[in-house]
């Protein structure tokens, strides 16, 4: 698989952009594409940041932040938000591992999932509204890239829970190589450069806060279902993004 094919697979998988489908997907396509997940996040963050900067020249307060978050949701088709909602429904509503996994595969949303989506969205909009437009734009770049990078790390480090053959996404065979993890981490580092140049302390606190929230999701997943799923990875991305933005806003 060429690097361009791997990036194209990542872009097609994580966004609603009209990327042509491959004639044939190798068994390990997801593992090979994963290293480019932060790069896709960087593109999503860039689009969201541009919307915020343009909107901030017209409106003040919450409007630019709402439009920026809406732009990212539209671009990804609420891909990670879907995982967040399903994760909270499954982990919160089931009493056994099998039942929790069954709930997570159900396309219907429950009370836990609905509340998670509402509060998750608000906890991304509110911190952005507290930041100056340049700092908010830089925070969006890093939050989206590093959030997807956190998902790659968890995907590699935490075993899959349940039967991969009956999940929404057919997970192919193949592990993510250490060199590919390094590529993902490098891209995350690149995404942090603008915010480090503006407010280094905010970048550091954001990374720590994002990592802590993501780790809480992973800990609960391991405790309640024995590992991760695609929905858990979506929740990890959302948790990191929320934590990062809250951390940046705390020390802006």
Secondary structure, DSSP 4 states (H G I P E B T S, - for coil): --HHHHHHHHHHHHS-S-PPPPS---TTHHHHHGGGHHHHHHHHHHHHHHHHHHHHTT--THHHHHHHHHHHHHHHTTHHHHHHHHHHHHHHH-SSHHHHHHHHH-SS--HHHHHHHHHHHHHHHHHHHHS-HHHHHHHHHHHHHHHHHHHHHHHHHSPBPS-GGGSSS-PPS-PPPHHHHHHHHHHHHHHHHHHHHH-HHHHHHHHHHHHHHHHHHHHHHHHHTSSB-HHHHHHHHHHHHHHHHHHHHHT-
